[in-house]
């Protein structure tokens, strides 16, 4: 879904690792107020039939929002460092950055 959005900036990883882990890797998306994805994430639809529930995605926990002044590549580099810390035995392990089901 997000890969086709105007603000899509890729995933945190790049290269072969990104391809292998594409289905579980967080994506970077630059949002602006007028983007359709921003509206889908944050805008409620006033007067909508209550049986539909909320029509925006925010209650579904689809994203972790990070507001920063970094360019996408700088943010990607920073998050990659957090993604694979070294354990007590000196091995690198992947860390799941966000799991909406337990948030």
VOGUTOR-497831 format. One record per residue: residue number from 1; residue in one letter; x negated, y, z of N, C-alpha, C in turn. Coordinates in nm, 2 decimals, decimal comma. Last residue first. Layout:
<NUM; A; <X; Y; Z>; <X; Y; Z>; <X; Y; Z>>
...
//
This chain:
<103; X; <-0,14; -0,26; 2,15>; <-0,16; -0,12; 2,19>; <-0,05; -0,07; 2,29>>
<102; X; <-0,10; -0,51; 2,05>; <-0,14; -0,50; 2,19>; <-0,16; -0,36; 2,24>>
<101; X; <-0,04; -0,47; 1,78>; <0,05; -0,56; 1,86>; <0,02; -0,55; 2,01>>
<100; X; <-0,23; -0,31; 1,67>; <-0,11; -0,24; 1,71>; <-0,02; -0,33; 1,80>>
<99; X; <-0,55; -0,30; 1,72>; <-0,46; -0,40; 1,71>; <-0,32; -0,35; 1,76>>
<98; X; <-0,86; -0,18; 1,61>; <-0,72; -0,15; 1,64>; <-0,63; -0,27; 1,62>>
<97; X; <-1,12; -0,29; 1,58>; <-1,10; -0,15; 1,62>; <-0,96; -0,12; 1,67>>
<96; X; <-1,28; -0,57; 1,66>; <-1,15; -0,53; 1,61>; <-1,12; -0,39; 1,66>>
<95; X; <-1,61; -0,61; 1,59>; <-1,51; -0,57; 1,69>; <-1,39; -0,53; 1,62>>
<94; X; <-1,85; -0,86; 1,50>; <-1,74; -0,76; 1,46>; <-1,65; -0,73; 1,58>>
<93; X; <-2,18; -0,88; 1,62>; <-2,05; -0,93; 1,62>; <-1,95; -0,82; 1,57>>
<92; X; <-2,52; -0,97; 1,61>; <-2,42; -0,87; 1,58>; <-2,28; -0,94; 1,56>>
<91; X; <-2,71; -1,08; 1,89>; <-2,64; -1,11; 1,76>; <-2,54; -1,00; 1,74>>
<90; X; <-2,84; -1,06; 2,13>; <-2,90; -0,99; 2,02>; <-2,83; -1,02; 1,89>>
<89; X; <-2,70; -1,16; 2,34>; <-2,80; -1,25; 2,28>; <-2,87; -1,19; 2,16>>
<88; X; <-2,52; -0,97; 2,40>; <-2,62; -0,99; 2,50>; <-2,74; -1,08; 2,44>>
<87; X; <-2,45; -0,82; 2,07>; <-2,41; -0,88; 2,20>; <-2,54; -0,90; 2,29>>
<86; X; <-2,43; -0,51; 1,90>; <-2,52; -0,62; 1,93>; <-2,47; -0,68; 2,07>>
<85; X; <-2,14; -0,41; 1,71>; <-2,24; -0,39; 1,82>; <-2,32; -0,52; 1,83>>
<84; X; <-2,00; -0,32; 1,46>; <-2,08; -0,43; 1,47>; <-2,19; -0,41; 1,58>>
<83; X; <-1,84; -0,08; 1,48>; <-1,78; -0,20; 1,43>; <-1,86; -0,33; 1,46>>
<82; X; <-1,99; 0,14; 1,53>; <-1,91; 0,09; 1,64>; <-1,85; -0,05; 1,60>>
<81; X; <-2,11; 0,19; 1,28>; <-2,19; 0,16; 1,39>; <-2,12; 0,10; 1,51>>
<80; X; <-1,88; 0,24; 1,13>; <-1,95; 0,12; 1,10>; <-2,04; 0,08; 1,22>>
<79; X; <-1,81; 0,50; 1,22>; <-1,73; 0,39; 1,26>; <-1,80; 0,25; 1,23>>
<78; X; <-2,02; 0,65; 1,10>; <-2,01; 0,65; 1,24>; <-1,92; 0,53; 1,29>>
<77; X; <-1,97; 0,60; 0,82>; <-2,10; 0,56; 0,89>; <-2,09; 0,55; 1,04>>
<76; X; <-1,72; 0,72; 0,80>; <-1,74; 0,58; 0,77>; <-1,87; 0,52; 0,84>>
<75; X; <-1,78; 0,99; 0,86>; <-1,69; 0,91; 0,95>; <-1,71; 0,76; 0,93>>
<74; X; <-1,94; 1,04; 0,63>; <-1,99; 1,05; 0,76>; <-1,91; 0,97; 0,87>>
<73; X; <-1,75; 1,00; 0,42>; <-1,87; 0,92; 0,43>; <-1,93; 0,92; 0,57>>
<72; X; <-1,55; 1,20; 0,48>; <-1,52; 1,06; 0,49>; <-1,64; 0,97; 0,50>>
<71; X; <-1,69; 1,46; 0,70>; <-1,65; 1,41; 0,57>; <-1,63; 1,26; 0,58>>
<70; X; <-1,55; 1,56; 1,02>; <-1,65; 1,49; 0,93>; <-1,60; 1,46; 0,80>>
<69; X; <-1,38; 1,67; 1,19>; <-1,43; 1,76; 1,08>; <-1,53; 1,69; 0,99>>
<68; X; <-1,08; 1,48; 1,27>; <-1,22; 1,52; 1,29>; <-1,26; 1,61; 1,17>>
<67; X; <-0,86; 1,26; 1,41>; <-0,87; 1,40; 1,35>; <-1,01; 1,45; 1,38>>
<66; X; <-0,74; 0,96; 1,35>; <-0,86; 1,02; 1,40>; <-0,86; 1,16; 1,33>>
<65; X; <-0,49; 0,73; 1,42>; <-0,52; 0,86; 1,35>; <-0,64; 0,92; 1,42>>
<64; X; <-0,42; 0,42; 1,32>; <-0,49; 0,49; 1,43>; <-0,54; 0,62; 1,36>>
<63; X; <-0,11; 0,28; 1,20>; <-0,24; 0,35; 1,19>; <-0,30; 0,40; 1,32>>
<62; X; <0,14; 0,17; 1,23>; <0,06; 0,13; 1,11>; <-0,08; 0,19; 1,11>>
<61; X; <0,35; 0,15; 1,44>; <0,20; 0,15; 1,47>; <0,12; 0,11; 1,35>>
<60; X; <0,62; 0,19; 1,39>; <0,56; 0,06; 1,36>; <0,41; 0,05; 1,38>>
<59; X; <0,68; 0,46; 1,45>; <0,71; 0,36; 1,55>; <0,65; 0,22; 1,52>>
<58; X; <0,58; 0,58; 1,19>; <0,51; 0,60; 1,32>; <0,55; 0,49; 1,43>>
<57; X; <0,72; 0,56; 0,95>; <0,64; 0,45; 0,99>; <0,58; 0,46; 1,13>>
<56; X; <1,07; 0,66; 0,94>; <0,93; 0,69; 0,92>; <0,85; 0,57; 0,98>>
<55; X; <1,33; 0,60; 1,00>; <1,28; 0,58; 0,86>; <1,14; 0,61; 0,84>>
<54; X; <1,46; 0,43; 1,27>; <1,38; 0,55; 1,22>; <1,33; 0,51; 1,09>>
<53; X; <1,77; 0,27; 1,20>; <1,66; 0,30; 1,29>; <1,58; 0,42; 1,24>>
<52; X; <1,99; 0,22; 1,06>; <1,87; 0,21; 0,99>; <1,75; 0,22; 1,08>>
<51; X; <2,20; 0,29; 1,23>; <2,17; 0,15; 1,21>; <2,04; 0,12; 1,13>>
<50; X; <2,22; 0,57; 1,21>; <2,14; 0,51; 1,33>; <2,11; 0,36; 1,31>>
<49; X; <2,17; 0,73; 0,91>; <2,25; 0,63; 0,98>; <2,17; 0,56; 1,09>>
<48; X; <2,02; 1,05; 0,94>; <2,02; 0,91; 0,88>; <2,10; 0,82; 0,97>>
<47; X; <1,98; 1,30; 1,05>; <2,12; 1,26; 1,00>; <2,12; 1,13; 0,94>>
<46; X; <1,64; 1,34; 0,96>; <1,76; 1,38; 1,03>; <1,89; 1,34; 0,97>>
<45; X; <1,39; 1,13; 0,94>; <1,50; 1,17; 0,85>; <1,62; 1,21; 0,93>>
<44; X; <1,06; 1,22; 1,05>; <1,19; 1,15; 1,07>; <1,29; 1,21; 0,97>>
<43; X; <0,74; 1,19; 0,94>; <0,86; 1,26; 0,93>; <0,98; 1,18; 0,95>>
<42; X; <0,50; 1,04; 0,95>; <0,53; 1,13; 1,06>; <0,67; 1,19; 1,05>>
<41; X; <0,45; 0,86; 0,73>; <0,40; 0,83; 0,86>; <0,47; 0,91; 0,97>>
<40; X; <0,57; 0,99; 0,51>; <0,61; 0,85; 0,55>; <0,57; 0,82; 0,69>>
<39; X; <0,42; 1,22; 0,50>; <0,56; 1,23; 0,53>; <0,61; 1,09; 0,57>>
<38; X; <0,17; 1,12; 0,44>; <0,18; 1,19; 0,56>; <0,33; 1,20; 0,60>>
<37; X; <0,23; 1,01; 0,18>; <0,20; 0,92; 0,29>; <0,21; 0,99; 0,43>>
<36; X; <0,27; 1,25; 0,03>; <0,38; 1,16; 0,06>; <0,35; 1,06; 0,17>>
<35; X; <0,12; 1,55; 0,15>; <0,10; 1,41; 0,09>; <0,22; 1,33; 0,13>>
<34; X; <0,13; 1,79; 0,28>; <0,22; 1,77; 0,17>; <0,20; 1,63; 0,10>>
<33; X; <-0,07; 1,79; 0,49>; <0,07; 1,80; 0,52>; <0,17; 1,77; 0,40>>
<32; X; <-0,30; 1,52; 0,43>; <-0,27; 1,66; 0,43>; <-0,12; 1,67; 0,44>>
<31; X; <-0,54; 1,27; 0,51>; <-0,40; 1,32; 0,51>; <-0,40; 1,47; 0,50>>
<30; X; <-0,75; 1,03; 0,39>; <-0,75; 1,17; 0,43>; <-0,60; 1,22; 0,40>>
<29; X; <-0,82; 0,72; 0,52>; <-0,72; 0,79; 0,43>; <-0,73; 0,94; 0,48>>
<28; X; <-0,99; 0,42; 0,54>; <-0,99; 0,56; 0,56>; <-0,90; 0,63; 0,46>>
<27; X; <-0,88; 0,10; 0,67>; <-0,90; 0,20; 0,56>; <-0,91; 0,34; 0,61>>
<26; X; <-1,01; -0,19; 0,84>; <-0,94; -0,06; 0,84>; <-0,98; 0,03; 0,72>>
<25; X; <-0,98; -0,52; 0,72>; <-1,07; -0,40; 0,74>; <-0,99; -0,27; 0,74>>
<24; X; <-0,84; -0,74; 0,64>; <-0,84; -0,70; 0,78>; <-0,91; -0,58; 0,82>>
<23; X; <-0,87; -0,77; 0,37>; <-0,73; -0,79; 0,43>; <-0,72; -0,75; 0,57>>
<22; X; <-1,14; -0,75; 0,32>; <-1,05; -0,64; 0,28>; <-0,91; -0,65; 0,34>>
<21; X; <-1,37; -0,90; 0,36>; <-1,28; -0,87; 0,48>; <-1,17; -0,76; 0,45>>
<20; X; <-1,49; -0,93; 0,12>; <-1,46; -1,05; 0,19>; <-1,36; -1,02; 0,31>>
<19; X; <-1,53; -0,66; 0,04>; <-1,45; -0,75; -0,04>; <-1,40; -0,87; 0,04>>
<18; X; <-1,70; -0,57; 0,24>; <-1,58; -0,50; 0,23>; <-1,48; -0,59; 0,15>>
<17; X; <-1,93; -0,73; 0,19>; <-1,85; -0,75; 0,32>; <-1,71; -0,68; 0,31>>
<16; X; <-2,01; -0,63; -0,06>; <-1,96; -0,77; -0,04>; <-1,88; -0,79; 0,08>>
<15; X; <-1,93; -0,28; -0,02>; <-2,00; -0,39; -0,09>; <-1,93; -0,53; -0,06>>
<14; X; <-1,85; -0,15; 0,30>; <-1,87; -0,13; 0,16>; <-1,94; -0,26; 0,11>>
<13; X; <-1,62; -0,07; 0,57>; <-1,73; -0,14; 0,51>; <-1,74; -0,11; 0,36>>
<12; X; <-1,39; 0,09; 0,59>; <-1,51; 0,12; 0,67>; <-1,63; 0,05; 0,61>>
<11; X; <-1,26; 0,15; 0,26>; <-1,26; 0,09; 0,39>; <-1,39; 0,13; 0,46>>
<10; X; <-1,13; 0,45; 0,08>; <-1,20; 0,32; 0,10>; <-1,19; 0,27; 0,24>>
<9; X; <-0,98; 0,67; 0,09>; <-1,12; 0,70; 0,08>; <-1,20; 0,57; 0,10>>
<8; X; <-0,67; 0,80; -0,03>; <-0,75; 0,68; 0,00>; <-0,90; 0,71; -0,02>>
<7; X; <-0,50; 1,01; -0,09>; <-0,61; 1,04; 0,00>; <-0,69; 0,92; 0,04>>
<6; X; <-0,31; 0,90; -0,27>; <-0,40; 1,00; -0,32>; <-0,52; 1,02; -0,23>>
<5; X; <-0,26; 0,54; -0,26>; <-0,24; 0,68; -0,21>; <-0,34; 0,77; -0,25>>
<4; X; <-0,33; 0,28; -0,31>; <-0,28; 0,36; -0,42>; <-0,25; 0,50; -0,38>>
<3; X; <-0,40; 0,18; -0,06>; <-0,50; 0,19; -0,17>; <-0,46; 0,27; -0,28>>
<2; X; <-0,18; 0,14; 0,09>; <-0,25; 0,26; 0,11>; <-0,36; 0,28; 0,00>>
<1; X; <-0,08; -0,12; 0,00>; <0,00; 0,00; 0,00>; <-0,09; 0,13; 0,00>>
//
